Amino acid sequence: MSNLHTTHHFDVIIVGSGGAGLSLALSLPDHFKIALLAKSTLTDASTYFAQGGIAAVLDETDSLEQHIDDTMIAGAQLCELDSVKQTVEGGKPSVDFLLKHGVQFTLDEQAQLHLTREGGHSQRRIIHAADATGRAISSTLVQRAQEKSNIHIFENYIAIDLISSQKLALEGENRALGLYALNEKNEKVHTFLAPFTALACGGAMKAYLYTSNPDIATGDGIAMAYRAGCRVANMEFNQFHPTCLYHPQARSFLITEAMRGEGAYLRLPDGERFMLRFDERAELAPRDIVARAIDYEIKRLGIRHVWLDITHKDEAFIQEHFPTLYARLLELGIDITQEMIPVVPAAHYTCGGVVVDEHSQTDIKGLYAIGETSYTGLHGANRMASNSLLECFVYGMSAAQHIQNQYHDNYQSPNVPAWDDSQVTNPDEDVVILQNWDELRQTMWNYVGIVRTTKRLERALHRIEMLKTEITEYYQDYQVSKNLIELRNLVLVSEMIVRCAMARQESRGLHFTLDYPELLPELRKTVLSPPNFALEQPLVNLEVV
């Protein structure tokens, strides 16, 4: 066994530096010793790239009931009402939390928070910072975290696996004890121990060939939690954002939904506004409807993209509301005040995840999952725009309060063995990882995309099982690397997505299958329970609004 491994002791370990992880870290008391692990840099998280905003009821013409109704409708009534209520009611406290930490949001002429509207919302309730809300939130909260002496930051550390009392064959209830993480800079594995661990690692949309997500979105938290013994739910609901830029020089560049909220039209090459043929809400229909309509038209006409058109709006209005988009697209040779934008759907958001309670606690004591890593029940079969950032803050603060209530200063960490790499060797050819990575993402895109069939899912599962066997053997034989850890997680999460999709024999929200185009009368969530994948379980605590 190598003698170069290092063990760190903390009160709380947080994996992920996006809105979920940062809100938890900043909501804990100052006497807590916190480890904040970032796979890359602190701002390399999905939060940073969020353009839209945060949904919250702040206007007197709006109401909590309307926000709840809109969320339930967008989620195809599969949202769990208790979670929806908790999240919506947490809107104003979340905004207050961000304002307290100094986030600069866009104001209107009366110096009040400017509210915009996005798809699925019946009212203007999106608080934003121009068209770069995520950047404003991420930059500000990262700065606050860096200023706090009790928050210890570890950049370029990728979590490998959780350490639990069950894995160590200790007596008593299963409890999270910490995790192993690879320092990518020196390729050494460190042991992090704490009575509380929180997974805020984002989603898993790098499983798809085309995605709006940053490279960190490889399902690490979902895979680690499942391997440790946590249930995972509703992984079949993968949101494809309708409007990602189609351009050879811009990979994964999202065109904010707020543009459609402010009046942009979707058009075919001949100029037709086609969304009116699919939904009376046209461009403001929920994302699943818009993405499916675009996908249908692209396949029907044999074209590579459709067009997003805001040229009918005043030039000053466009530049004021979308300064980031305007500048970036101008760099790429597109003047959005004069020209339409080529767009295509791309994998965007993981609506399922690790099953948690109202405090973000998983099935394992001391282990929490927050944000896109978690399944709270909020999103149901389709996430409504700008509810996701809100969920991060509501559940991040709730987790902080729960950890504070559970904390005992006499906690003693058990003896945990260091990472044992004595039986593995350095990989001879990393091209194996690259090959499997490409094949997995191509398989998911072709067979488990916006429109599915049973035959496509069966083909996907067959290939994923073969890839999983190859990757498992490779993992057991060779030194771990960032690419290998991510691939191991992605293949497991991809299997979850396919198995959940095969179990849902209806078309609801983001899961649309040609073999089962109708809705079933019963509302159910798909739950995967370790160690064996289980099928559907009845959905509890749900009321139809």
C-alpha positions as CSV (number, residue, x, y, z in Angstrom):
1,M,0.0,0.0,0.0
2,S,1.3,3.4,-0.9
3,N,2.4,5.6,2.0
4,L,1.6,8.8,0.1
5,H,-2.1,8.9,0.9
6,T,-3.4,11.8,3.1
7,T,-6.4,11.8,5.5
8,H,-8.4,15.0,6.2
9,H,-10.9,15.4,9.0
10,F,-13.8,17.8,8.8
11,D,-17.2,18.4,10.2
12,V,-18.9,18.6,6.8
13,I,-17.7,17.5,3.3
14,I,-19.4,19.1,0.4
15,V,-18.8,17.7,-3.1
16,G,-19.5,20.4,-5.7
17,S,-19.2,24.2,-5.9
18,G,-22.3,25.2,-7.7
19,G,-25.4,26.9,-6.2
20,A,-26.4,23.9,-4.1
21,G,-23.0,23.3,-2.6
22,L,-22.2,26.9,-2.0
23,S,-25.6,27.7,-0.4
24,L,-25.0,24.8,2.0
25,A,-21.5,25.9,2.9
26,L,-22.5,29.5,3.5
27,S,-25.6,28.6,5.5
28,L,-23.7,26.5,8.1
29,P,-22.4,28.1,11.3
30,D,-18.9,29.6,11.2
31,H,-17.6,27.1,13.8
32,F,-18.1,24.2,11.4
33,K,-15.0,23.0,9.6
34,I,-16.0,22.5,6.0
35,A,-14.3,20.9,3.0
36,L,-15.5,22.1,-0.3
37,L,-14.4,19.9,-3.2
38,A,-14.5,21.1,-6.8
39,K,-13.8,18.7,-9.6
40,S,-12.3,21.6,-11.6
41,T,-12.3,25.3,-10.7
42,L,-14.9,26.6,-8.3
43,T,-16.9,28.3,-11.0
44,D,-16.8,25.3,-13.4
45,A,-20.3,24.3,-12.4
46,S,-23.7,24.3,-14.1
47,T,-24.8,27.2,-11.9
48,Y,-22.2,29.5,-13.5
49,F,-23.6,28.8,-17.0
50,A,-27.3,29.4,-16.1
51,Q,-28.6,32.3,-18.2
52,G,-32.3,32.5,-17.1
53,G,-32.8,33.1,-13.4
54,I,-34.6,32.1,-10.2
55,A,-38.3,31.6,-10.1
56,A,-39.9,33.2,-7.0
57,V,-43.2,34.8,-6.2
58,L,-42.4,38.5,-5.4
59,D,-45.1,40.4,-7.4
60,E,-48.5,41.3,-5.8
61,T,-50.2,40.1,-9.0
62,D,-48.6,36.6,-8.5
63,S,-49.3,34.0,-5.8
64,L,-47.7,30.9,-4.3
65,E,-50.7,28.9,-5.6
66,Q,-50.1,30.0,-9.2
67,H,-46.5,29.0,-9.0
68,I,-47.5,25.6,-7.5
69,D,-50.1,25.1,-10.2
70,D,-47.6,26.0,-13.0
71,T,-45.0,23.6,-11.6
72,M,-47.5,20.8,-11.4
73,I,-48.7,21.4,-14.9
74,A,-45.2,21.5,-16.3
75,G,-44.3,18.4,-14.4
76,A,-47.2,16.5,-16.0
77,Q,-48.8,16.2,-12.5
78,L,-46.0,13.9,-11.4
79,C,-44.4,16.4,-9.0
80,E,-44.7,15.6,-5.3
81,L,-46.9,18.3,-3.8
82,D,-45.0,18.6,-0.5
83,S,-41.8,19.3,-2.3
84,V,-43.4,21.8,-4.6
85,K,-44.9,23.7,-1.7
86,Q,-41.6,23.7,0.2
87,T,-39.7,25.0,-2.8
88,V,-42.2,27.6,-3.8
89,E,-42.6,28.9,-0.3
90,G,-38.8,29.1,-0.1
91,G,-38.7,31.6,-3.0
92,K,-38.5,34.9,-1.1
93,P,-36.1,33.5,1.6
94,S,-33.8,32.2,-1.2
95,V,-33.7,35.6,-2.9
96,D,-33.1,37.3,0.4
97,F,-30.2,34.9,1.0
98,L,-28.6,35.9,-2.3
99,L,-29.2,39.6,-1.8
100,K,-27.6,39.3,1.7
101,H,-24.5,37.8,0.1
102,G,-24.3,40.6,-2.5
103,V,-25.7,39.1,-5.7
104,Q,-26.5,42.0,-8.1
105,F,-29.8,41.3,-9.9
106,T,-31.3,43.4,-12.7
107,L,-33.6,46.2,-11.4
108,D,-36.5,47.9,-13.1
109,E,-37.2,51.6,-13.5
110,Q,-38.5,51.8,-10.0
111,A,-35.3,50.2,-8.6
112,Q,-37.2,47.0,-7.8
113,L,-36.1,43.5,-8.9
114,H,-36.9,43.1,-12.6
115,L,-39.1,40.1,-13.3
116,T,-39.1,38.3,-16.6
117,R,-41.2,35.3,-17.8
118,E,-40.2,31.9,-19.1
119,G,-41.9,28.9,-20.6
120,G,-44.5,27.3,-18.3
121,H,-44.9,30.3,-16.0
122,S,-48.2,32.1,-16.0
123,Q,-46.7,35.2,-14.5
124,R,-43.5,37.2,-14.6
125,R,-41.6,35.8,-11.6
126,I,-38.0,35.2,-12.9
127,I,-35.4,37.2,-10.9
128,H,-32.3,37.6,-13.1
129,A,-29.0,39.4,-13.6
130,A,-29.5,40.4,-17.3
131,D,-28.9,37.1,-19.2
132,A,-26.1,35.8,-17.1
133,T,-27.8,35.1,-13.7
134,G,-25.7,32.0,-13.0
135,R,-22.5,33.8,-13.5
136,A,-23.5,36.6,-11.1
137,I,-24.6,34.1,-8.4
138,S,-21.6,31.8,-8.8
139,S,-19.0,34.5,-8.8
140,T,-20.5,36.2,-5.7
141,L,-21.0,33.1,-3.7
142,V,-17.6,31.7,-4.6
143,Q,-16.1,35.0,-3.4
144,R,-18.0,34.7,-0.1
145,A,-16.8,31.2,0.4
146,Q,-13.2,32.2,-0.2
147,E,-13.5,34.9,2.4
148,K,-14.5,32.4,5.1
149,S,-11.7,30.8,7.1
150,N,-13.8,27.8,8.1
151,I,-14.4,26.8,4.4
152,H,-11.4,24.9,3.1
153,I,-11.4,24.7,-0.7
154,F,-10.0,21.8,-2.7
155,E,-10.0,22.5,-6.4
156,N,-9.3,19.8,-9.0
157,Y,-10.3,17.0,-6.6
158,I,-12.7,14.4,-8.0
159,A,-14.6,12.1,-5.6
160,I,-14.2,8.4,-6.3
161,D,-16.5,6.7,-3.9
162,L,-18.2,7.2,-0.6
163,I,-17.0,5.5,2.6
164,S,-19.8,4.1,4.8
165,S,-20.1,2.1,8.0
166,Q,-21.8,-0.7,6.0
167,K,-18.8,-0.9,3.6
168,L,-16.5,-1.2,6.5
169,A,-18.7,-3.9,8.1
170,L,-19.2,-1.8,11.2
171,E,-22.2,-2.5,13.5
172,G,-25.2,-0.3,13.8
173,E,-27.1,1.7,11.2
174,N,-25.5,2.5,7.9
175,R,-23.8,5.9,8.1
176,A,-21.7,8.0,5.7
177,L,-18.2,8.5,7.0
178,G,-16.6,10.4,4.1
179,L,-15.1,9.6,0.8
180,Y,-12.0,9.0,-1.3
181,A,-11.0,11.7,-3.8
182,L,-8.4,11.9,-6.5
183,N,-6.2,15.0,-6.5
184,E,-5.9,15.4,-10.3
185,K,-2.8,17.6,-10.1
186,N,-0.6,14.9,-8.5
187,E,-2.8,11.9,-9.2
188,K,-2.8,10.9,-5.5
189,V,-5.9,9.6,-3.7
190,H,-6.9,11.4,-0.4
191,T,-9.3,10.3,2.3
192,F,-11.8,12.8,3.6
193,L,-13.6,12.0,6.8
194,A,-16.6,13.8,8.4
195,P,-19.9,13.0,10.2
196,F,-21.7,14.7,7.4
197,T,-21.2,14.5,3.6
198,A,-23.2,16.4,1.0
199,L,-23.3,15.5,-2.7
200,A,-23.9,18.6,-4.8
201,C,-22.3,17.4,-8.0
202,G,-24.8,18.4,-10.6
203,G,-26.5,16.1,-13.1
204,A,-25.5,13.5,-15.7
205,M,-26.2,15.0,-19.1
206,K,-22.7,14.4,-20.3
207,A,-24.1,10.9,-20.9
208,Y,-25.4,12.4,-24.2
209,L,-23.5,13.3,-27.3
210,Y,-25.0,16.8,-27.5
211,T,-25.5,18.7,-24.3
212,S,-25.6,22.2,-22.9
213,N,-23.8,21.1,-19.7
214,P,-20.2,21.7,-18.7
215,D,-17.8,18.8,-18.7
216,I,-18.2,18.2,-15.0
217,A,-21.8,16.8,-15.4
218,T,-21.0,13.1,-15.4
219,G,-23.5,11.9,-12.7
220,D,-20.8,11.4,-10.1
221,G,-23.0,12.0,-7.1
222,I,-25.9,9.9,-8.3
223,A,-23.6,6.9,-9.1
224,M,-21.7,7.2,-5.8
225,A,-24.8,7.4,-3.8
226,Y,-26.3,4.4,-5.5
227,R,-23.2,2.3,-5.0
228,A,-23.3,3.2,-1.3
229,G,-26.9,2.0,-1.0
230,C,-29.2,4.9,-1.8
231,R,-32.4,4.8,-3.8
232,V,-32.5,6.7,-7.1
233,A,-35.7,7.8,-8.8
234,N,-37.2,9.0,-12.1
235,M,-34.0,8.9,-14.2
236,E,-36.0,8.5,-17.4
237,F,-36.9,12.2,-17.3
238,N,-34.0,13.9,-19.1
239,Q,-34.7,17.5,-20.1
240,F,-33.5,18.5,-23.6
241,H,-33.2,22.3,-23.8
242,P,-35.0,23.4,-27.0
243,T,-32.5,26.1,-28.0
244,C,-28.8,25.4,-28.0
245,L,-26.8,27.3,-30.6
246,Y,-26.0,25.3,-33.7
247,H,-22.6,26.6,-34.7
248,P,-19.3,24.8,-35.5
249,Q,-17.3,27.2,-33.3
250,A,-19.5,27.1,-30.2
251,R,-19.9,23.8,-28.4
252,S,-22.6,23.6,-25.7
253,F,-23.7,27.3,-25.9
254,L,-27.2,27.8,-24.6
255,I,-29.7,30.3,-25.9
256,T,-31.7,31.4,-22.8
257,E,-35.4,30.6,-22.6
258,A,-35.8,34.2,-21.4
259,M,-35.4,35.2,-25.1
260,R,-38.6,33.3,-25.9
261,G,-40.1,34.8,-22.7
262,E,-39.5,38.3,-24.2
263,G,-41.1,37.5,-27.5
264,A,-38.7,35.6,-29.7
265,Y,-40.2,33.3,-32.3
266,L,-39.2,29.8,-33.5
267,R,-39.2,29.6,-37.3
268,L,-38.6,27.1,-40.1
269,P,-36.3,27.9,-43.0
270,D,-39.3,29.3,-44.9
271,G,-40.1,31.6,-42.0
272,E,-43.1,29.8,-40.6
273,R,-43.8,30.0,-36.9
274,F,-44.3,26.3,-36.4
275,M,-44.9,26.1,-32.6
276,L,-48.5,27.3,-33.1
277,R,-49.2,24.0,-34.7
278,F,-48.1,22.1,-31.6
279,D,-49.3,24.0,-28.6
280,E,-51.6,27.1,-28.0
281,R,-48.8,28.5,-25.8
282,A,-46.5,28.5,-28.8
283,E,-42.9,29.4,-27.9
284,L,-43.9,29.6,-24.2
285,A,-45.0,26.0,-23.9
286,P,-43.0,23.8,-21.5
287,R,-39.6,22.7,-22.6
288,D,-40.5,19.1,-23.4
289,I,-43.2,20.2,-25.9
290,V,-40.9,22.8,-27.6
291,A,-38.0,20.4,-27.8
292,R,-40.1,17.6,-29.2
293,A,-41.6,20.0,-31.8
294,I,-38.2,21.1,-32.9
295,D,-37.0,17.5,-33.1
296,Y,-40.1,16.6,-35.2
297,E,-39.6,19.4,-37.7
298,I,-35.8,18.7,-38.0
299,K,-36.5,15.1,-38.9
300,R,-39.6,15.8,-41.0
301,L,-37.8,18.3,-43.2
302,G,-34.3,16.8,-43.0
303,I,-32.7,20.0,-41.8
304,R,-29.9,20.4,-39.2
305,H,-31.6,23.2,-37.1
306,V,-34.4,25.6,-36.8
307,W,-34.2,29.4,-36.3
308,L,-34.9,31.6,-33.2
309,D,-35.9,35.1,-34.3
310,I,-36.0,38.2,-32.1
311,T,-35.3,40.7,-34.9
312,H,-38.8,42.1,-34.6
313,K,-37.8,43.6,-31.2
314,D,-36.1,47.0,-30.8
315,E,-32.4,46.9,-31.1
316,A,-31.8,48.7,-27.8
317,F,-34.2,46.3,-26.1
318,I,-32.3,43.3,-27.3
319,Q,-28.9,44.7,-26.3
320,E,-30.2,45.7,-22.9
321,H,-31.9,42.4,-22.0
322,F,-29.4,40.0,-23.6
323,P,-26.0,41.7,-23.5
324,T,-24.0,38.5,-23.0
325,L,-25.8,36.7,-25.8
326,Y,-25.6,39.7,-28.1
327,A,-21.8,40.0,-27.6
328,R,-21.0,36.3,-27.8
329,L,-23.0,35.8,-31.0
330,L,-21.6,38.9,-32.5
331,E,-18.2,37.3,-32.0
332,L,-19.4,34.3,-34.0
333,G,-20.7,36.5,-36.8
334,I,-24.4,36.6,-35.9
335,D,-26.0,40.0,-35.1
336,I,-29.2,38.9,-33.3
337,T,-30.7,42.4,-33.8
338,Q,-30.7,41.7,-37.6
339,E,-30.3,37.9,-38.0
340,M,-32.0,34.8,-36.8
341,I,-30.2,32.3,-34.6
342,P,-29.7,28.7,-35.6
343,V,-30.7,26.4,-32.7
344,V,-31.1,22.7,-31.9
345,P,-32.2,20.8,-28.8
346,A,-29.5,19.4,-26.5
347,A,-29.5,17.4,-23.3
348,H,-29.8,19.9,-20.5
349,Y,-31.1,18.7,-17.1
350,T,-31.4,15.5,-15.0
351,C,-34.9,15.6,-13.4
352,G,-34.4,12.4,-11.5
353,G,-31.6,11.6,-8.9
354,V,-30.9,10.5,-5.4
355,V,-34.0,10.2,-3.3
356,V,-34.0,12.7,-0.4
357,D,-36.4,14.0,2.2
358,E,-37.3,17.6,3.0
359,H,-33.9,18.1,4.6
360,S,-32.0,16.7,1.5
361,Q,-31.0,13.6,3.6
362,T,-30.6,10.4,1.6
363,D,-31.3,6.8,2.7
364,I,-27.9,6.8,4.5
365,K,-27.6,8.8,7.7
366,G,-25.2,11.7,7.4
367,L,-25.4,11.7,3.6
368,Y,-27.2,14.5,1.8
369,A,-27.8,15.2,-1.9
370,I,-28.7,18.7,-3.1
371,G,-29.6,20.3,-6.4
372,E,-29.5,18.3,-9.7
373,T,-27.9,15.3,-8.0
374,S,-31.1,14.8,-5.9
375,Y,-34.6,13.7,-6.5
376,T,-36.8,15.9,-4.2
377,G,-40.0,15.3,-6.2
378,L,-40.1,19.0,-7.3
379,H,-39.7,18.5,-11.1
380,G,-41.9,15.5,-11.7
381,A,-41.8,14.5,-15.4
382,N,-40.5,17.9,-16.6
383,R,-38.6,20.7,-14.8
384,M,-40.1,24.1,-15.2
385,A,-37.7,26.8,-16.2
386,S,-35.8,28.5,-13.3
387,N,-37.2,26.2,-10.6
388,S,-33.8,24.4,-10.5
389,L,-31.7,27.2,-9.1
390,L,-34.5,27.9,-6.6
391,E,-34.4,24.2,-5.5
392,C,-30.6,24.5,-4.9
393,F,-31.0,27.3,-2.4
394,V,-34.2,26.0,-0.6
395,Y,-32.7,22.6,0.0
396,G,-29.2,23.8,0.6
397,M,-30.5,25.9,3.5
398,S,-32.7,23.1,4.7
399,A,-29.8,20.7,4.7
400,A,-27.7,23.2,6.7
401,Q,-30.3,23.5,9.4
402,H,-30.7,19.8,9.6
403,I,-26.9,19.2,9.9
404,Q,-26.7,21.8,12.6
405,N,-29.5,20.1,14.5
406,Q,-27.8,16.7,14.2
407,Y,-24.3,17.8,15.0
408,H,-22.5,16.6,18.1
409,D,-19.0,17.9,18.9
410,N,-18.0,14.6,20.4
411,Y,-18.1,12.7,17.1
412,Q,-15.3,10.2,16.7
413,S,-14.4,9.0,13.2
414,P,-13.8,5.3,13.0
415,N,-10.5,3.9,11.6
416,V,-10.8,4.0,7.9
417,P,-8.3,2.3,5.6
418,A,-6.4,4.4,3.2
419,W,-7.0,3.9,-0.6
420,D,-5.3,0.7,-1.6
421,D,-3.7,0.9,-5.1
422,S,-1.1,-1.8,-4.5
423,Q,-2.8,-4.3,-6.9
424,V,-3.2,-2.1,-9.9
425,T,-0.9,-0.8,-12.6
426,N,-0.7,2.3,-14.8
427,P,-3.0,2.0,-17.8
428,D,-1.2,1.0,-21.0
429,E,-3.6,2.7,-23.4
430,D,-6.0,5.5,-22.4
431,V,-7.6,5.3,-25.9
432,V,-9.8,2.5,-24.4
433,I,-11.4,5.1,-22.2
434,L,-11.9,7.5,-25.0
435,Q,-13.4,4.8,-27.3
436,N,-15.9,3.7,-24.6
437,W,-16.8,7.3,-23.7
438,D,-17.7,8.1,-27.3
439,E,-19.6,4.9,-27.9
440,L,-21.6,5.4,-24.7
441,R,-22.7,9.0,-25.5
442,Q,-23.5,8.1,-29.1
443,T,-25.6,5.2,-27.9
444,M,-27.5,7.4,-25.5
445,W,-28.1,10.1,-28.1
446,N,-29.3,7.7,-30.8
447,Y,-31.5,5.3,-28.7
448,V,-32.5,7.2,-25.5
449,G,-33.1,10.7,-26.8
450,I,-36.1,13.0,-27.1
451,V,-38.3,10.3,-28.8
452,R,-37.9,6.7,-27.7
453,T,-39.1,3.2,-28.6
454,T,-38.8,-0.1,-26.8
455,K,-36.5,-1.5,-29.4
456,R,-34.2,1.4,-29.2
457,L,-34.1,1.1,-25.4
458,E,-33.3,-2.6,-25.6
459,R,-30.5,-1.9,-28.0
460,A,-29.1,0.7,-25.7
461,L,-29.3,-1.5,-22.7
462,H,-27.5,-4.3,-24.4
463,R,-24.6,-2.1,-25.5
464,I,-24.4,-0.3,-22.1
465,E,-24.2,-3.7,-20.3
466,M,-21.3,-4.7,-22.5
467,L,-19.6,-1.3,-21.9
468,K,-20.2,-1.6,-18.2
469,T,-18.4,-4.9,-18.0
470,E,-15.4,-3.6,-20.0
471,I,-15.2,-0.4,-17.8
472,T,-15.5,-2.4,-14.5
473,E,-12.7,-4.7,-15.5
474,Y,-10.5,-1.7,-16.6
475,Y,-11.3,0.1,-13.3
476,Q,-10.2,-2.9,-11.3
477,D,-7.0,-3.4,-13.1
478,Y,-5.6,0.1,-13.5
479,Q,-4.8,3.3,-11.6
480,V,-7.8,5.6,-11.4
481,S,-7.8,8.8,-13.4
482,K,-10.4,11.5,-13.8
483,N,-11.6,10.2,-17.2
484,L,-11.9,6.6,-15.8
485,I,-13.8,7.8,-12.7
486,E,-16.2,9.8,-14.8
487,L,-16.7,7.0,-17.4
488,R,-17.5,4.5,-14.6
489,N,-20.1,6.8,-13.2
490,L,-21.6,7.7,-16.6
491,V,-22.1,4.1,-17.7
492,L,-23.9,3.3,-14.4
493,V,-26.1,6.4,-14.7
494,S,-26.8,5.6,-18.3
495,E,-28.0,2.2,-17.3
496,M,-30.3,3.8,-14.7
497,I,-31.8,6.1,-17.4
498,V,-32.5,3.2,-19.7
499,R,-33.9,0.9,-17.1
500,C,-36.2,3.6,-15.8
501,A,-37.3,4.4,-19.3
502,M,-38.1,0.8,-20.0
503,A,-40.2,0.6,-16.9
504,R,-42.4,3.6,-17.8
505,Q,-44.9,2.3,-20.3
506,E,-46.5,5.6,-21.0
507,S,-45.6,9.0,-22.5
508,R,-45.4,11.6,-19.8
509,G,-43.5,14.8,-19.8
510,L,-39.9,14.3,-20.9
511,H,-40.3,10.6,-21.5
512,F,-42.0,10.2,-24.9
513,T,-42.2,6.7,-26.4
514,L,-43.8,5.8,-29.7
515,D,-44.8,2.4,-28.3
516,Y,-46.8,3.9,-25.4
517,P,-48.0,7.3,-26.6
518,E,-50.8,7.7,-24.0
519,L,-50.8,8.7,-20.4
520,L,-51.6,6.0,-17.7
521,P,-54.3,6.9,-15.2
522,E,-52.1,6.1,-12.2
523,L,-49.3,8.5,-11.2
524,R,-46.1,6.6,-10.4
525,K,-42.4,7.3,-9.9
526,T,-39.7,4.9,-11.0
527,V,-37.4,3.9,-8.1
528,L,-34.2,2.0,-8.4
529,S,-33.2,0.3,-5.2
530,P,-29.7,-1.1,-4.6
531,P,-28.3,-3.6,-5.0
532,N,-30.7,-4.7,-7.7
533,F,-32.6,-2.5,-10.0
534,A,-36.3,-2.5,-9.1
535,L,-39.2,-1.3,-11.2
536,E,-42.0,1.2,-10.5
537,Q,-43.2,2.0,-7.0
538,P,-46.4,3.8,-6.2
539,L,-46.0,7.6,-5.9
540,V,-46.7,8.7,-2.4
541,N,-47.7,12.1,-0.9
542,L,-49.1,13.3,-4.2
543,E,-52.2,15.4,-4.9
544,V,-53.4,16.5,-8.3
545,V,-53.7,20.2,-8.2
